[in-house]
């Protein structure tokens, strides 16, 4: 889980600092997921955007299955939950986040999109969405103190 600390900038109001925390919890996991894909895998959509990176012959860590396959999914779902909160802070956002991950896996199972269906991916989507929701709750609770 990332930051839920109160970031304040000069004379900026508390609501602005909450939005900065939300954006931080969106951008950092996305960047971390991209870096994990670039460094630990060579068969992802990310590599189509960075074809020059395929020539990089650095040491890739293939032994840790969690880092290669599951942590990026966790990071994407975590980021999605914060993004939904930032743009649509309603009750159904947690369900939308979880169902988005499940839909993604179902589309893979049906061979509509590339990828491999995995129940553990669904577990990662659910745990990340719930973790993000707990942190969002903490942030909101601090706001109303």
N, C-alpha and C positions, 0 to 999 in steps of 0.2 A: 504494500500500500504506500502511496506516495504522501505528499504533504497535506496536512490539515492545519498547519500553523497559520497564524494571522499575519499576513503580509500587509504592511502598511507603507504607503509611499507619501512622504511629505504631508501635505494638507489634504490628501485625497480622502474622501469619505469612506466609511466602513463598507458600504454596499459595493463600491468600486474595488476594494481590497478583496471582497468575497468573489467577485467576478474574476479577478486576477488569479486567485487560487483555483477556480474552476478551469480557467484557460491553461494554467500550469499543469493541472491534473488531466488535461486533454492532450497537450502537446508533448510533454515528456514521455508518457507511455507510447505514443505513436512513434516518436523518434527512436525510442529504445527498441520497439518492435521492428522497425526498419533496419536498425543496426544488427539486431539478432539475425534477421533474414539475410542481410548482406554478408555477414561474417560466418554464419553457421550453416547456411544452405546455399544451393546454387540452382534451384529449380522453382523459383517463385516468380510471381508477377512483378515484384520489385525489381528483379534483374532486367526486365524489359525496359525499365526506365533508366537503368544504370548499366548499359551493356559493357562499358569500359571496366566495370568492376569485376566482370567475369574473368578478366585477364589478371586480376590480382591473385597472386599465388600464395597468399598468407596461410598460416596454419589454421585449418578449420577444426573445430572441436566437434567430432561426430559421436563421441561416446555418451554424451549426456542427452538422452532423449527428451527430458523435460525442457531443457533450454532450447533445443532445436524445434520441437513441435508444439509444446503446450504453453510455455510462457508467452510466446507472441500472441496466441489466442486470448490468453488471460489479459494481456495488456490492451489488445484491441477492444475487448468487451468493457474493461474498466474505463477506457477513454470514451467509448460510446455512451456509457451511462452518465458520465460527467457532461458530455456534449448535449445529451438530451435534457439534462437538468438545466443547462445554461440557456437553451432555446425554448424548452417546453417543460417548465417545472410543474407538472401535474402528476396526479397519482399513478397514472398508467405507464409512466416512463420506465419503471423497472421491468414491467411485463414486456414492453416493446423491446427493451434491450435484450432480455433473455430470449424472446421469440425470434429476434433477428439472428442470433447465434444458432438457434435450432433450425431456422429456415435455411441458413447458409449450409449447415450440415446435410439437411434433407436434399437440397439442390445438388450437393455433391453425390449423395447416395443415388439419386436419380440420373446422374451423369449429365445434368443440365449445365453445370459449371465444373471446371477442373478441380480436382482434389480428391481426398480420401475421406469417406465418412468415418467418424470415430466418436464413440460415446464419451470418451475422456475429453474430447474437445467441448462437448456439450457441458460436461461438468466444469470445465474451465470457464465457459461463458457464464454459467450460473454463479459460480463462486466469485468471479470478478465483479459481476453486476451487484451481487449482494455486498461485497467488500466496499465497492464504491458508494453504495447506498448508505452504508454505515458511516463512512467518512463524510458524506454529504449531510447526514443527520447531525453529526458532531459540529460541522461548520455552521449549519443553521441554528443549532442550539446555542452556540457561542454568540451568534448574531443577535439573538433575542435576550441575552442576559442583561 
